[in-house]
Every structure is written in structure tokens, then in C-alpha cells.
Amino acid sequence: MIVAEALEASLDKEQMDRRQRVQVATDPDGWLYVYTPEDILLQKLRWYRLGNEVSDRQWRDVTDLLQRALGEAQGG
């Protein structure tokens, strides 16, 4: 259990390090931090697992992310 918690903390830190700062407004300046699609996918899978793999919402989000990534990879 302690090892799993350490791995989760490490993953959380890595995801924070990979996030990207995106400007969303210019007057006044507004910025948001955005996670990579891969990190969002990992979090959705983690939440699905923690919820005993019964959340339709988390699973739907996972499949939507994968379908979007596949479409982009195929040029669509």
C-alpha cells in the first residue's frame, strides 16, 4: 500500500511538471494550466480503478479520449 501511494505521488508530480500554461485572455491577461491528453487519460483510468471499475462516466471519457487520439493519428 505504501509503495502504491508513493507511485501515485510521483505520477502526480510528473503530471504537474508536464502541464502547459495556456493564455486564454489578453485584456486582462488570463492563463490556465492544461494537462496533456496522456495525463488526463492516466487520471481517468486511475479514477475508474479506484471506483471499482463501475463508473460509466470515467470509462466513457477514456474511450472518447482514445477515439479522439486515434482520429488525430489518422489525420482526421
KEKE-3310 file (N, C-alpha, C; in steps of 0.2 Angstrom, whole numbers, plus 5000, padded with zeros to 4 digits):
npx = (5004:5010:5019:5011:5005:5016:5020:5009:5010:5022:5018:5008:5016:5024:5015:5011:5023:5023:5012:5005:5006:4993:4988:4972:4965:4968:4966:4960:4976:4975:4977:4979:4983:4985:4983:4992:4984:4988:4991:4978:4971:4978:4974:4960:4959:4964:4955:4944:4948:4949:4936:4931:4929:4917:4911:4902:4904:4918:4924:4918:4924:4937:4936:4932:4943:4953:4947:4947:4961:4965:4959:4965:4978:4976:4975:4963)
npy = (4994:5006:5008:5009:5021:5030:5029:5034:5048:5051:5051:5061:5072:5072:5074:5087:5093:5092:5099:5112:5129:5140:5154:5162:5173:5191:5204:5208:5200:5182:5166:5148:5132:5117:5100:5087:5076:5063:5062:5066:5055:5044:5048:5047:5033:5029:5034:5027:5014:5016:5017:5005:5000:5003:5015:5023:5035:5038:5028:5031:5043:5039:5031:5040:5049:5041:5038:5050:5053:5043:5047:5059:5054:5047:5057:5064)
npz = (5000:5004:4994:4983:4985:4985:4972:4966:4971:4965:4951:4951:4953:4942:4932:4935:4932:4918:4914:4904:4901:4896:4887:4889:4889:4884:4889:4903:4905:4905:4911:4910:4917:4908:4907:4899:4886:4888:4901:4907:4902:4910:4923:4922:4920:4932:4942:4937:4941:4955:4958:4958:4945:4939:4935:4923:4918:4919:4911:4899:4896:4895:4883:4874:4874:4869:4856:4850:4850:4841:4830:4827:4825:4813:4805:4805)
capx = (5000:5014:5023:5006:5004:5022:5020:5004:5013:5027:5014:5005:5021:5026:5009:5011:5028:5022:5006:5006:5002:4990:4984:4965:4963:4973:4964:4967:4979:4972:4981:4977:4987:4982:4987:4992:4979:4990:4990:4971:4969:4980:4970:4953:4960:4966:4949:4940:4950:4948:4929:4929:4928:4910:4909:4901:4907:4925:4925:4916:4929:4943:4935:4932:4950:4956:4945:4950:4968:4966:4957:4971:4984:4975:4974:4956)
capy = (5000:5012:5008:5012:5029:5033:5029:5039:5054:5053:5052:5067:5077:5072:5077:5094:5096:5092:5103:5118:5136:5142:5160:5161:5180:5196:5210:5207:5193:5176:5160:5142:5126:5112:5094:5083:5071:5057:5063:5065:5048:5041:5050:5044:5026:5028:5035:5021:5008:5017:5017:4998:4999:5003:5022:5023:5042:5038:5024:5034:5048:5036:5029:5046:5052:5036:5039:5057:5052:5039:5051:5063:5050:5045:5063:5066)
capz = (5000:5004:4988:4978:4987:4983:4965:4964:4972:4959:4945:4952:4952:4935:4928:4937:4929:4911:4912:4899:4903:4890:4888:4887:4888:4884:4892:4906:4904:4909:4910:4913:4916:4905:4907:4892:4885:4890:4908:4908:4901:4916:4929:4921:4922:4940:4945:4936:4945:4962:4959:4957:4938:4938:4933:4916:4916:4918:4906:4893:4895:4892:4876:4870:4873:4864:4849:4848:4849:4835:4824:4826:4822:4806:4801:4805)
cpx = (5004:5017:5018:5005:5010:5022:5015:5006:5018:5023:5011:5010:5024:5021:5010:5017:5027:5016:5009:5002:5000:4986:4977:4962:4969:4972:4959:4970:4976:4975:4978:4982:4983:4986:4987:4987:4981:4989:4982:4969:4971:4976:4963:4954:4961:4959:4944:4942:4948:4940:4927:4927:4921:4907:4909:4904:4914:4927:4923:4921:4935:4942:4935:4939:4954:4954:4947:4957:4969:4964:4962:4977:4983:4973:4967:4954)
cpy = (5006:5013:5011:5019:5033:5034:5034:5046:5056:5054:5059:5073:5077:5075:5085:5097:5096:5096:5109:5124:5139:5149:5160:5168:5185:5202:5210:5200:5188:5170:5154:5137:5121:5106:5091:5078:5065:5057:5063:5058:5043:5042:5047:5036:5025:5029:5029:5015:5009:5016:5010:4996:4999:5010:5022:5030:5041:5034:5027:5040:5045:5034:5035:5049:5047:5037:5045:5056:5048:5043:5056:5060:5048:5051:5066:5070)
cpz = (5000:4997:4983:4979:4985:4975:4962:4965:4967:4953:4945:4951:4945:4931:4929:4933:4921:4909:4908:4901:4896:4892:4885:4887:4888:4887:4897:4904:4908:4907:4913:4912:4914:4905:4900:4892:4888:4898:4910:4907:4908:4922:4928:4923:4929:4943:4943:4940:4952:4963:4958:4950:4936:4935:4925:4913:4914:4912:4899:4891:4892:4885:4872:4869:4868:4857:4846:4846:4842:4829:4822:4823:4815:4802:4800:4811)
residu = (MET:ILE:VAL:ALA:GLU:ALA:LEU:GLU:ALA:SER:LEU:ASP:LYS:GLU:GLN:MET:ASP:ARG:ARG:GLN:ARG:VAL:GLN:VAL:ALA:THR:ASP:PRO:ASP:GLY:TRP:LEU:TYR:VAL:TYR:THR:PRO:GLU:ASP:ILE:LEU:LEU:GLN:LYS:LEU:ARG:TRP:TYR:ARG:LEU:GLY:ASN:GLU:VAL:SER:ASP:ARG:GLN:TRP:ARG:ASP:VAL:THR:ASP:LEU:LEU:GLN:ARG:ALA:LEU:GLY:GLU:ALA:GLN:GLY:GLY)
# end
